[in-house]
Amino acid sequence: IDDVVSYLPQFVILLSSIIPQIALRVKRRLHSQDGEIYPLLFTIIAIQATLVIPKYTEVTGIFIVDSSILVSIGRFSLLGSAALFLISALRYYGFNSSKIDIYTSAVLAASLLISLFAPISSTKKENAMNVFNSQYDAYIQMATILLYVTTIITLLVFAIKDKSPINTRRFIGFTLIIVGLHLSTSYEFITAIISSVLYLTGIIILTFNTGESF
């Protein structure tokens, strides 16, 4: 049962990541700030759920895709979503450059290249669920954490500066999601439960906050 629960965050991430996007359509806020940010951000986050495939292969014996491919996909979803969090935070608070799409494409391309070309250890090939188990992945982890922390600080600064309920809820929601995502790579029983609760709570907060500003 512990092994099954350890994969729970990935299912929560996959299923709950579509909730804010559904809320945008229901509230007819596809052209709001949230509507410009959520679709790509939560799509990249949801890709992380592919990390449950090794467990599926182990349980069923059905081989779907090579583990090295899963490792690259996992790296991309983690690094790419972390970069998008920071761009999203800046975009919310006045970083409306006409070149924002170019910046977004650039960070995603860089994340993909790093994910594809960073060497994969033999240990990782045997167990793709252990996302960080080599020197290269340690660097990716540090970069991801740095992006997470910078995003949280950025959201906090603007929430304190603006002091509006919308920004406060946005800060809380994104912070819970970010912490939940970070913990989801642990695959320990207790950590998996905490990760799932934090991520889902953050999604719920953002869903109620969806589309309240343009």
C-alpha positions as CSV (number, residue, x, y, z in Angstrom):
1,I,0.0,0.0,0.0
2,D,2.9,2.4,0.7
3,D,4.2,2.0,-2.9
4,V,0.7,2.8,-4.3
5,V,0.3,5.9,-2.1
6,S,3.7,7.1,-3.0
7,Y,2.4,7.6,-6.5
8,L,-0.7,9.4,-5.4
9,P,0.7,13.0,-6.0
10,Q,1.2,12.3,-9.7
11,F,-2.4,11.3,-10.1
12,V,-3.5,14.3,-8.1
13,I,-1.3,16.6,-10.2
14,L,-2.7,15.1,-13.4
15,L,-6.4,15.3,-12.5
16,S,-6.4,18.5,-10.5
17,S,-4.4,20.5,-13.0
18,I,-7.3,20.6,-15.4
19,I,-9.6,22.2,-12.8
20,P,-8.4,25.8,-13.1
21,Q,-8.7,25.5,-16.9
22,I,-12.3,24.2,-16.6
23,A,-13.1,27.1,-14.2
24,L,-11.8,29.6,-16.8
25,R,-14.3,28.3,-19.3
26,V,-17.2,28.1,-16.9
27,K,-16.5,31.7,-15.7
28,R,-15.9,32.9,-19.3
29,R,-12.6,34.3,-18.3
30,L,-10.4,32.8,-21.0
31,H,-9.1,36.2,-22.0
32,S,-8.2,37.2,-18.4
33,Q,-4.7,37.2,-17.0
34,D,-5.4,33.7,-15.6
35,G,-6.6,32.7,-19.0
36,E,-3.3,33.7,-20.5
37,I,-1.2,31.9,-17.9
38,Y,-3.0,28.8,-16.7
39,P,-3.4,26.6,-19.9
40,L,0.3,26.3,-20.7
41,L,1.5,26.3,-17.1
42,F,-0.8,23.5,-15.9
43,T,-0.3,21.5,-19.1
44,I,3.5,21.4,-18.5
45,I,2.9,20.5,-14.8
46,A,0.5,17.7,-15.8
47,I,3.2,16.1,-17.9
48,Q,4.9,15.2,-14.6
49,A,2.2,12.5,-14.1
50,T,4.0,10.4,-16.8
51,L,6.3,9.3,-13.9
52,V,3.6,6.8,-12.8
53,I,4.3,4.8,-15.9
54,P,7.2,2.8,-14.4
55,K,4.9,1.6,-11.6
56,Y,2.3,0.6,-14.2
57,T,4.9,-1.4,-16.1
58,E,6.0,-3.0,-12.9
59,V,2.5,-4.1,-11.9
60,T,1.2,-5.1,-15.3
61,G,4.4,-6.2,-17.1
62,I,3.3,-4.1,-20.1
63,F,6.2,-2.1,-21.5
64,I,5.1,1.3,-22.8
65,V,8.1,3.5,-23.3
66,D,11.8,3.3,-22.5
67,S,12.7,4.6,-19.0
68,S,15.3,7.0,-20.3
69,I,12.5,8.8,-22.2
70,L,10.5,9.1,-19.0
71,V,13.4,10.6,-17.2
72,S,13.8,13.3,-19.9
73,I,10.1,14.0,-19.8
74,G,10.1,14.2,-16.0
75,R,13.1,16.6,-16.0
76,F,11.4,18.8,-18.6
77,S,8.1,19.0,-16.7
78,L,9.9,19.9,-13.4
79,L,12.3,22.4,-14.8
80,G,9.9,23.9,-17.4
81,S,7.1,24.4,-15.0
82,A,9.4,26.0,-12.4
83,A,10.5,28.5,-15.0
84,L,6.9,29.1,-16.1
85,F,6.0,29.8,-12.5
86,L,8.5,32.7,-12.3
87,I,7.4,34.1,-15.7
88,S,3.8,33.9,-14.6
89,A,4.5,35.7,-11.4
90,L,6.2,38.5,-13.2
91,R,3.5,38.6,-15.8
92,Y,0.8,39.1,-13.1
93,Y,2.6,42.1,-11.8
94,G,3.3,44.3,-14.8
95,F,5.8,42.3,-16.8
96,N,3.6,42.6,-19.9
97,S,6.4,42.8,-22.4
98,S,5.5,42.3,-26.0
99,K,8.2,39.7,-26.1
100,I,6.8,37.6,-23.3
101,D,5.9,34.8,-25.7
102,I,9.5,34.7,-26.9
103,Y,10.8,34.5,-23.3
104,T,8.3,31.7,-22.6
105,S,9.4,29.8,-25.7
106,A,13.0,30.3,-24.8
107,V,12.8,28.9,-21.3
108,L,10.8,25.9,-22.4
109,A,13.3,25.2,-25.2
110,A,16.2,25.5,-22.8
111,S,14.4,23.2,-20.3
112,L,13.8,20.7,-23.1
113,L,17.4,20.7,-24.3
114,I,18.8,20.3,-20.8
115,S,16.4,17.4,-20.1
116,L,17.3,15.7,-23.4
117,F,21.1,16.1,-23.3
118,A,21.9,15.7,-19.6
119,P,23.4,12.2,-19.2
120,I,21.2,9.5,-17.6
121,S,22.8,7.2,-15.1
122,S,22.3,3.4,-15.3
123,T,20.6,3.5,-11.9
124,K,18.1,6.0,-13.2
125,K,17.3,3.8,-16.2
126,E,16.4,1.0,-13.8
127,N,14.1,3.2,-11.7
128,A,12.8,6.3,-13.4
129,M,10.8,7.3,-10.4
130,N,14.0,8.4,-8.6
131,V,14.1,11.8,-10.4
132,F,17.2,13.1,-8.7
133,N,19.9,10.5,-8.4
134,S,22.9,11.8,-10.4
135,Q,25.2,14.9,-10.4
136,Y,23.3,16.4,-13.4
137,D,20.0,15.9,-11.7
138,A,21.3,17.5,-8.6
139,Y,22.0,20.6,-10.7
140,I,18.5,20.5,-12.2
141,Q,17.0,20.2,-8.7
142,M,19.0,23.2,-7.5
143,A,17.9,25.2,-10.5
144,T,14.3,24.2,-9.9
145,I,14.4,25.1,-6.2
146,L,16.0,28.5,-7.0
147,L,13.2,29.2,-9.5
148,Y,10.5,28.1,-6.9
149,V,12.0,30.3,-4.2
150,T,12.3,33.3,-6.5
151,T,8.7,32.9,-7.6
152,I,7.4,32.7,-4.0
153,I,9.4,35.8,-3.0
154,T,8.1,37.7,-6.1
155,L,4.5,36.8,-5.3
156,L,5.0,37.7,-1.6
157,V,6.5,41.1,-2.4
158,F,3.7,42.0,-4.7
159,A,1.0,40.7,-2.4
160,I,2.4,42.8,0.4
161,K,2.8,45.8,-1.9
162,D,-0.7,45.6,-3.4
163,K,-2.5,44.1,-0.3
164,S,-5.6,43.0,-2.3
165,P,-7.5,39.8,-1.4
166,I,-7.0,38.5,-5.0
167,N,-3.2,38.8,-4.8
168,T,-3.1,37.3,-1.3
169,R,-5.1,34.3,-2.4
170,R,-2.9,34.0,-5.5
171,F,0.2,34.0,-3.4
172,I,-1.2,31.4,-1.0
173,G,-2.5,29.2,-3.9
174,F,0.7,29.3,-5.9
175,T,2.9,28.7,-2.8
176,L,0.9,25.6,-1.8
177,I,1.1,24.3,-5.4
178,I,4.9,24.9,-5.6
179,V,5.6,23.2,-2.3
180,G,3.3,20.3,-3.2
181,L,5.1,19.8,-6.5
182,H,8.5,19.9,-4.8
183,L,7.5,17.3,-2.2
184,S,5.9,15.1,-4.9
185,T,9.3,14.0,-6.1
186,S,10.1,12.4,-2.7
187,Y,7.9,9.3,-3.1
188,E,7.7,8.6,0.7
189,F,4.4,7.6,2.2
190,I,3.9,10.6,4.5
191,T,5.4,13.1,2.1
192,A,3.1,11.8,-0.7
193,I,0.0,12.5,1.4
194,I,1.2,16.0,2.4
195,S,2.2,16.8,-1.2
196,S,-1.3,15.8,-2.5
197,V,-3.1,17.8,0.1
198,L,-1.0,20.9,-0.5
199,Y,-1.3,20.7,-4.2
200,L,-5.0,20.1,-4.2
201,T,-5.6,22.9,-1.7
202,G,-3.6,25.3,-3.8
203,I,-5.6,24.3,-6.9
204,I,-8.9,24.9,-5.1
205,I,-7.8,28.4,-3.9
206,L,-6.7,29.4,-7.5
207,T,-9.9,27.9,-8.9
208,F,-12.1,30.2,-6.7
209,N,-9.7,33.1,-7.5
210,T,-9.8,32.3,-11.3
211,G,-10.7,35.2,-13.6
212,E,-11.4,37.7,-10.9
213,S,-8.9,40.2,-12.5
214,F,-8.2,41.0,-16.2
